[in-house]
Amino acid sequence: MTQEPPQYVDLEGARLVLSELGVELTPRQMKRAAEKDAHGRRKLPFFIDPIDGTLKIDRADLVRVYAARQREAQEICGWTP
């Protein structure tokens, strides 16, 4: 089984990926999700592109983060598919 190469997206690309999932965020909300908190951690796994210095995230990682949070919510309420 071959793994597909990562597809990196910038802030706007991440916002579009989330909109495909039904999560509508403003550019400001997306920027805040990528900012570091007081402990130096981001809410989402963005990293700084070493070539152009912009924030990037792997498209699949972004989708996995949302799927993991959904599973956690389902487990908390005792819901099973």
DRENPABA-136186 format. One record per residue (C-alpha): residue number from 1; residue in one letter; x, y, z. Coordinates in nm, 3 decimals, padded with zeros to 5 digits. Layout:
BEGIN
site seq NUM	type a	px X	py Y	pz Z
...
***
This chain:
BEGIN
site seq 1	type m	px 00.000	py 00.000	pz 00.000
site seq 2	type t	px 00.146	py 00.334	pz -00.101
site seq 3	type q	px 00.084	py 00.645	pz 00.097
site seq 4	type e	px -00.016	py 00.958	pz -00.088
site seq 5	type p	px 00.222	py 01.253	pz -00.050
site seq 6	type p	px 00.104	py 01.533	pz 00.177
site seq 7	type q	px -00.097	py 01.815	pz 00.024
site seq 8	type y	px -00.001	py 02.130	pz 00.207
site seq 9	type v	px -00.243	py 02.419	pz 00.216
site seq 10	type d	px -00.208	py 02.773	pz 00.348
site seq 11	type l	px -00.454	py 02.950	pz 00.578
site seq 12	type e	px -00.701	py 03.023	pz 00.299
site seq 13	type g	px -00.670	py 02.668	pz 00.164
site seq 14	type a	px -00.737	py 02.530	pz 00.512
site seq 15	type r	px -01.042	py 02.753	pz 00.539
site seq 16	type l	px -01.169	py 02.609	pz 00.210
site seq 17	type v	px -01.105	py 02.251	pz 00.324
site seq 18	type l	px -01.307	py 02.316	pz 00.638
site seq 19	type s	px -01.587	py 02.477	pz 00.439
site seq 20	type e	px -01.609	py 02.153	pz 00.237
site seq 21	type l	px -01.673	py 01.980	pz 00.572
site seq 22	type g	px -01.944	py 02.230	pz 00.662
site seq 23	type v	px -01.726	py 02.433	pz 00.900
site seq 24	type e	px -01.753	py 02.796	pz 00.793
site seq 25	type l	px -01.482	py 03.018	pz 00.939
site seq 26	type t	px -01.388	py 03.376	pz 00.866
site seq 27	type p	px -01.029	py 03.452	pz 00.763
site seq 28	type r	px -00.978	py 03.604	pz 01.110
site seq 29	type q	px -01.102	py 03.288	pz 01.286
site seq 30	type m	px -00.869	py 03.077	pz 01.071
site seq 31	type k	px -00.575	py 03.304	pz 01.153
site seq 32	type r	px -00.650	py 03.278	pz 01.526
site seq 33	type a	px -00.659	py 02.896	pz 01.502
site seq 34	type a	px -00.307	py 02.909	pz 01.359
site seq 35	type e	px -00.165	py 03.150	pz 01.617
site seq 36	type k	px 00.045	py 03.018	pz 01.903
site seq 37	type d	px -00.099	py 03.030	pz 02.253
site seq 38	type a	px 00.088	py 03.137	pz 02.567
site seq 39	type h	px 00.257	py 02.795	pz 02.576
site seq 40	type g	px 00.376	py 02.816	pz 02.215
site seq 41	type r	px 00.120	py 02.565	pz 02.086
site seq 42	type r	px -00.121	py 02.609	pz 01.798
site seq 43	type k	px -00.483	py 02.490	pz 01.800
site seq 44	type l	px -00.420	py 02.316	pz 01.468
site seq 45	type p	px -00.095	py 02.156	pz 01.342
site seq 46	type f	px 00.023	py 02.446	pz 01.125
site seq 47	type f	px 00.394	py 02.489	pz 01.058
site seq 48	type i	px 00.602	py 02.758	pz 00.893
site seq 49	type d	px 00.699	py 02.669	pz 00.537
site seq 50	type p	px 01.080	py 02.679	pz 00.529
site seq 51	type i	px 01.084	py 02.817	pz 00.174
site seq 52	type d	px 00.831	py 03.098	pz 00.171
site seq 53	type g	px 00.779	py 03.153	pz 00.546
site seq 54	type t	px 00.399	py 03.117	pz 00.536
site seq 55	type l	px 00.189	py 02.894	pz 00.758
site seq 56	type k	px 00.098	py 02.557	pz 00.606
site seq 57	type i	px -00.090	py 02.248	pz 00.717
site seq 58	type d	px -00.134	py 01.904	pz 00.563
site seq 59	type r	px -00.487	py 01.877	pz 00.426
site seq 60	type a	px -00.526	py 01.520	pz 00.557
site seq 61	type d	px -00.408	py 01.620	pz 00.906
site seq 62	type l	px -00.667	py 01.896	pz 00.918
site seq 63	type v	px -00.946	py 01.653	pz 00.827
site seq 64	type r	px -00.812	py 01.396	pz 01.078
site seq 65	type v	px -00.817	py 01.655	pz 01.359
site seq 66	type y	px -01.186	py 01.723	pz 01.298
site seq 67	type a	px -01.269	py 01.353	pz 01.268
site seq 68	type a	px -01.086	py 01.280	pz 01.596
site seq 69	type r	px -01.279	py 01.553	pz 01.778
site seq 70	type q	px -01.605	py 01.412	pz 01.642
site seq 71	type r	px -01.514	py 01.062	pz 01.766
site seq 72	type e	px -01.428	py 01.204	pz 02.109
site seq 73	type a	px -01.764	py 01.380	pz 02.126
site seq 74	type q	px -01.943	py 01.060	pz 02.028
site seq 75	type e	px -01.760	py 00.862	pz 02.295
site seq 76	type i	px -01.835	py 01.120	pz 02.564
site seq 77	type c	px -02.208	py 01.102	pz 02.499
site seq 78	type g	px -02.206	py 00.724	pz 02.459
site seq 79	type w	px -02.314	py 00.734	pz 02.096
site seq 80	type t	px -02.206	py 00.447	pz 01.873
site seq 81	type p	px -02.260	py 00.431	pz 01.498
***
